[in-house]
Amino acid sequence: MKKALIFIVIIIILIIAGFFILNSYIYNEKQAENIDQTISSYEDCVSAGYPSLESYPEQCVTADGKHFIRILPEEEIENIIAPISIAGVMVCLPHWDTSGPQTLECAFGVQDDFGNYYALRDSNSNFGNIAGISTGTAVQVEGLLIPGSHEKYQSLGTIEVENITEL
């Protein structure tokens, strides 16, 4: 009698485990079907109905986390380089793709009070403007803003630094 009861309990446990495994498999398959493999550009992303983020240049993020940035035509880039003065904190720019291993290099950048990142490029060939300032330091950066994001690092543009002051 005890053996039959143990056998029945084992069968019930196997049926329940099988149900959960099958349910998980079906859910994962449905999620994989929902990932649109045809989206490979900013234009595809917007056409598929994903929202365009309020940034310049415009950006679009799919439900599965793919990130696309509108590529600016050369003539638009030439017309938008402008002087900028911005307060923020010196940072190492974060990567767009954080799903895999990260390198240890530090791409100089500044994060403003709104959370936007800007890459920094020193106008001084010896890096005399930015090399002596450590990350985490509050700064005022002055220079020319060249809009356009970096494909590896989060950035709305690059500031050609003419002057940087610790705050």
HUNORZI-V409924 format. One line per field, one symbol per residue. phi: phi as a letter, one per 40 degrees, with the letter a starting at -180 (. if undefined). psi: psi as a letter, one per 20 degrees, with the letter a starting at -180 (. if undefined). burial: b if it has 16 or more other ideal C-beta (glycine too) atoms within 10 Angstrom, else e. A space follows every 10 residues. Layout:
# HUNORZI-V409924
phi=???
psi=???
burial=???
This chain:
# HUNORZI-V409924
phi=.ccccccccc ccccccccdc cccccccccc cccccccccb adcccccchc ccccabccba bcccgcbbbc cccdcccccb cacabbcabc accccccbcb cbcccbcdab bcccgcbbcb bcccccfccb ccbccgccbb bbibcbchcc cbbcacibbc cbabbcc
psi=ghhggggggg ggghgggggh ggggggghgh ghhiooiioj rgggghhijq qpqnrprqqp prhjjqpqpp ppqghgghij pqqqopqbpp rppqqgojha qqrjqooprq prijjqqpqp ppiphjkhgi hjpqqipprp ppbppnqprq hhqppirpoo phpppp.
burial=eeeeeeeeee eeeeeeeeee eeeeeeeeee eeeeeeeebe ebebbbeeeb eeeeeebbbb ebeeebebbb ebeeeeeeee eeebebebeb bebeeeeeee eeeeeebbbb beeeeebbbb ebeeeeeebb eebeeeeebe bebbbbbbbb eeebbbbbbb bbebeee
